[in-house]
Amino acid sequence: MRHNKKFNHLGRTTSHRKAMLANMASSLIQHKRIATTLAKAKALQVYVEPLLTKSKEDTTHSRRMVFSHLQNKEMVTELFQNVSVKIASRPGGYTRILRTGFRLGDNAEMCIIELVDYNENMLKEKATKKAARTRRAGVAKKAEAAPVAVEAPVAAPVATDETPVAAE
């Protein structure tokens, strides 16, 4: 019986799956974004987010724990020196999965998994969206504002001799 075994085995043996996820995590840390299938990206997200959380605390123990998963000294150094600095203020959700369509050969759903703090285009869009956003008054506020905004009648516009010339 397979009670309480909820992670995706990805059709691989345990050793193959662990090696594949370690290699994918190293590639994600190195390149900040990789293209893969949706199933692998979801499995990688579960695998790499705890490693990113451990990298926020730069101790010998956390480095050894991360190295036991990644098996790559250069990626551990990259993670603790560069990536952890960018994600220090984020409480979680370090990766983002963007679906890109279906693969031609076998129709597998493809996606891009990336580190959230390294996508400069998305960060710029987020900043501009916040600046452009305005509050709208609700129906109740409009009803209250109507009687208060009573002003004196405006005088009729004064006619002038100059007529506007249409541009041709």
ROKOL-492567 format. One line per 5 residues: for each residue x, y, z of C-alpha. Coordinates in Angstrom, 2 decimals. Example, Ala and Ser with C-alpha at 12.3 -4.5 7.8 and 13.67 -1.06 7.14 Angstrom:
ROKOL-492567
12.30/-4.50/7.80 | 13.67/-1.06/7.14 .
***
This chain:
ROKOL-492567
0.00/0.00/0.00 | 1.22/3.50/-0.75 | -0.36/5.48/2.05 | 0.92/9.04/2.54 | 3.28/8.98/-0.44 .
2.16/12.12/-2.18 | 5.13/13.43/-4.16 | 5.50/12.83/-7.89 | 7.94/9.99/-8.67 | 8.29/11.25/-12.27 .
8.60/7.69/-13.59 | 12.13/7.30/-12.25 | 13.96/5.34/-9.62 | 14.77/7.10/-6.35 | 18.43/7.62/-7.16 .
17.68/8.92/-10.66 | 15.00/11.29/-9.35 | 17.30/12.68/-6.62 | 20.16/13.20/-9.08 | 17.85/14.86/-11.61 .
16.36/17.24/-9.04 | 19.82/18.11/-7.70 | 21.04/18.91/-11.22 | 17.93/20.94/-12.00 | 18.28/22.87/-8.73 .
21.92/23.63/-9.55 | 20.92/24.84/-13.01 | 18.17/27.01/-11.54 | 20.59/28.60/-9.07 | 23.20/29.14/-11.79 .
20.98/30.47/-14.58 | 18.11/31.87/-12.43 | 15.58/30.41/-14.93 | 15.19/27.06/-16.70 | 12.69/25.61/-19.15 .
11.27/22.17/-18.35 | 8.02/20.22/-18.17 | 5.35/21.27/-15.72 | 5.57/18.06/-13.66 | 9.34/18.42/-13.22 .
8.99/22.12/-12.39 | 6.45/21.40/-9.66 | 8.69/18.69/-8.20 | 11.69/21.05/-8.41 | 9.77/23.81/-6.66 .
9.09/21.53/-3.68 | 12.76/20.45/-3.70 | 14.50/23.83/-4.04 | 12.40/26.18/-1.86 | 13.55/24.63/1.46 .
17.15/24.94/0.22 | 16.60/28.62/-0.50 | 15.14/29.08/2.98 | 18.20/27.38/4.51 | 20.50/29.69/2.55 .
19.16/32.75/4.37 | 21.13/31.71/7.46 | 24.81/31.45/6.52 | 26.14/28.90/8.97 | 28.37/25.90/8.49 .
25.49/23.58/9.28 | 23.14/25.16/6.71 | 25.89/25.07/4.07 | 26.46/21.37/4.73 | 22.74/20.62/4.60 .
22.39/22.41/1.25 | 25.53/20.72/-0.10 | 24.12/17.30/0.84 | 21.24/18.03/-1.55 | 23.04/19.87/-4.37 .
26.45/18.07/-4.40 | 28.01/21.10/-6.15 | 30.38/23.46/-4.28 | 30.15/26.26/-6.84 | 26.34/26.35/-6.68 .
26.38/26.34/-2.88 | 28.74/29.34/-2.98 | 26.53/31.10/-5.55 | 23.44/30.39/-3.46 | 24.86/31.69/-0.20 .
26.72/34.72/-1.63 | 24.35/36.10/-4.28 | 20.92/34.51/-4.20 | 20.39/34.60/-0.44 | 21.11/38.34/-0.40 .
18.28/39.00/-2.86 | 15.75/36.75/-1.14 | 16.60/37.83/2.43 | 13.46/39.95/2.91 | 11.07/37.52/1.21 .
9.16/35.23/3.61 | 8.71/32.43/1.04 | 7.64/31.82/-2.54 | 11.08/32.17/-4.08 | 10.21/30.53/-7.42 .
7.61/31.20/-10.09 | 6.27/28.79/-12.72 | 5.18/30.31/-16.04 | 3.42/27.96/-18.45 | 4.65/28.25/-22.03 .
2.53/25.77/-23.99 | 2.87/22.21/-25.16 | 5.89/20.36/-26.60 | 5.52/19.30/-30.22 | 6.79/15.73/-29.93 .
4.74/14.34/-27.07 | 2.41/17.24/-26.19 | 3.89/17.55/-22.69 | 3.00/20.80/-20.95 | 6.11/23.00/-20.88 .
6.94/25.84/-18.53 | 9.66/28.11/-17.25 | 10.61/28.02/-13.59 | 12.51/31.06/-12.35 | 13.69/32.78/-9.21 .
11.21/35.56/-8.48 | 13.69/38.26/-7.43 | 15.79/37.89/-10.60 | 13.12/38.67/-13.21 | 13.67/42.40/-13.71 .
10.82/42.76/-16.22 | 8.23/41.44/-13.76 | 9.62/43.64/-10.99 | 9.30/46.76/-13.20 | 5.72/45.86/-14.16 .
4.83/45.39/-10.51 | 6.26/48.80/-9.62 | 4.40/50.57/-12.44 | 1.13/48.83/-11.61 | 1.31/50.03/-8.03 .
2.04/53.61/-9.09 | -0.79/53.74/-11.64 | -3.43/52.25/-9.37 | -6.04/54.64/-7.92 | -8.84/54.21/-5.43 .
-12.36/54.35/-6.70 | -15.21/55.65/-4.60 | -17.94/53.15/-3.87 | -21.66/53.72/-4.43 | -22.21/54.66/-0.79 .
-19.49/57.32/-0.89 | -20.96/58.90/-4.04 | -24.37/59.18/-2.41 | -22.88/60.90/0.63 | -20.72/63.21/-1.47 .
-23.57/64.51/-3.67 | -25.45/66.67/-1.07 | -22.22/68.06/0.39 | -20.87/69.29/-2.96 | -23.47/72.06/-3.47 .
-21.94/75.21/-4.93 | -23.20/78.57/-6.16 | -24.44/78.63/-9.77 | -21.74/79.35/-12.32 | -22.11/82.47/-14.47 .
-22.69/82.02/-18.21 | -19.52/81.98/-20.34 | -18.54/85.32/-21.83 | -18.44/85.45/-25.64 | -15.15/86.58/-27.22 .
-14.36/88.00/-30.61 | -11.67/85.43/-31.33 | -12.89/82.22/-32.89 | -10.69/79.14/-32.80 | -9.05/78.33/-36.14 .
-9.26/74.70/-37.22 | -5.93/73.17/-38.19 | -5.81/72.02/-41.76 .
***
